[in-house]
Amino acid sequence: MTTTKSTAKKASSYIPKTPEHIECNIEKTLDVLGGKWAFLVIRELFCGTLRFGELQRKIPSVSPRALTSTLRHLEEQGVLERKVYPTVPVTVEYSLTPKGQDLHVICHEMKLWAARWT
């Protein structure tokens, strides 16, 4: 009985450590989406499959290097797929995967928020 009381006393005085990192689903989403151009690329691909040059024309402020980096990251994350056709020159098309299409709701809500508050 004494051990039960002392165990209860220890348990009630226990103070847990503050976690160094708390996992956050929003943070996970932002990690998947990557840099500042990702939402613009995804927005354009909601309309359908596009080639690199078409994406560059639709987002004129993005450099070719930044666009390439964004496309690679989104492909690695499974948000878009890259299809290469053996033509001369090589034709490459980008389209959203089901995971990428699922972001449509998030983008729509962000658009509504911006319309309301900016």
WOSULVEN-V826500 format. One record per pair of residues at least 12 apart in sequence whose C-alpha atoms are under 7 Angstrom apart, sorted by the first residue. I is the first residue (numbers start at 1). J is the second residue. D is the distance in whole Angstrom. If there is no record, write none. Layout:
{{I/J/D} {I/J/D}}
//
This chain:
{{32/77/6} {33/74/7} {35/70/7} {37/70/7} {38/70/6} {45/95/6} {45/96/6} {46/101/7} {48/95/6} {49/93/6} {49/94/5} {49/95/5} {50/93/6} {50/94/5} {50/95/7} {51/92/6} {51/93/5} {51/94/6} {78/97/7} {78/99/7} {79/96/6} {79/97/6} {79/99/5} {79/100/4} {80/94/7} {80/95/5} {80/96/4} {80/97/5} {80/100/6} {81/94/6} {81/95/6} {81/96/6} {81/97/6} {82/94/5} {82/95/7}}
//
